[in-house]
Amino acid sequence: MTFVVTDICIKCKYTDCVEVCPVDCFYEGENMLVIHPDECIDCGVCEPECPIDAIIPDSDPKAEKFLELNRDYSEQWPVLTRKTNPLPEAEEYKTKTDKMDLFSPEPGEGD
């Protein structure tokens, strides 16, 4: 089992989850984070740290459509191992749903 980041993260990119991850399995895109499913050890410490509930276990029925996205982009984007500031528009977008149309495939800066 692993955890996945969902589209709730898009345009927010809170990184509280990154700070607590013991295995550095978060990867940074331009406007969201993803978890590498083969690196995640299923410890679950990231899930409660996300202030907008964007992280769910892959056993959740909603996770299926995000598992492949997390796998694909974690292999393309740079690893992020430290907490950074959320996106400037995070407050505006944190309660919005169905944000896949806002997804950017571009990589973030990583660390």
N, C-alpha and C positions, 0 to 999 in steps of 0.2 A: 504494500500500500504506500501511497505517497500523498502529498498535498498539492493542490493546484491553485494558481491565482486566476481569478475570473475577470470578466470585463468590468466589474465594479471598480477595479484599480485604474482603468483607463482615465487619463486626464487628472489623476490624483497623485499616484506614486508615493504614498506614504511609505517610509522605510523602517518603521518600528520593528517589523518582522525580520529585517536583515540583521539588525543589531543583535538579536537573540539566537540566530541560527548557528548551531555548533559546527556545521559542515560547509558553510558558505555555498549553498546551492541556489542562491538567487542571482538572476541575470537581469540586466537593465536595458530596457528599450527606451525609445524617446519619450513615450508617455505611459508606460506601465512596466511592471516587473513580471517575471515568470520564475518558476521553480523547475530545476532540472530533475525529472522524475527518477532518474537512475542514481542521482546523488543524494536525494532526500532520504533520510533514515527514519522517517515517520515518527519523529519524536513529538510533534505537535506543538512545540513551544511557539511557533510563529502564528498559528491560528488566532489565539486570543489577543495577540499584540496588535493585530490589524484593527485600526480604529473604525474602519468602514466595512468590516466583515467580507473582504474580498478573497480570503483564503478559505478553501474548503477541502475536506478529504476526498480522495478520488472515489470513495464508496458512495458519495452523495450523487444522486441521479443527475444533478445539474453539472457535475464535474466532467462528464463524458465529453462534451463538446469542447472543453478547455484543455483536456489532457494532451491532445496532439499539438495544440498551439503552444503550450508550455514546453513540450519536448522539442518542437521545431525551433523555436526562438531561443531556447536556452543553449542551443548548439551554434547560434549565430551571433548572439549578443555578448557583451563583456560581463564578467562576473562583478557583482557588487557585494562588498564585504563590510561596509560601514554605513551608518545612518547618514542620510543627506536630507536636505529640505524637500518638502513636498512641492509639487508643481504650483506655480502662482495661482492657477485656476482651481486648485483642489477644493477649496471651500464651496465654490459654485457647482462643481460636478459631483461631490461626494454622495449626494442623495439621488442622483440620476441613475436610471436603469437602462438596460439594452444599449450599451455604448460601443458595440463592435464596429459601427459605422465610423467611429472616431479613432479607431485603432491605427497606430503608425507602426509599420514594420522596420522602421529605421532604428539603429542601435542607440543606446544611451552612451554616457561617458565611462561608466564603470569606475573602478578605482585602481 
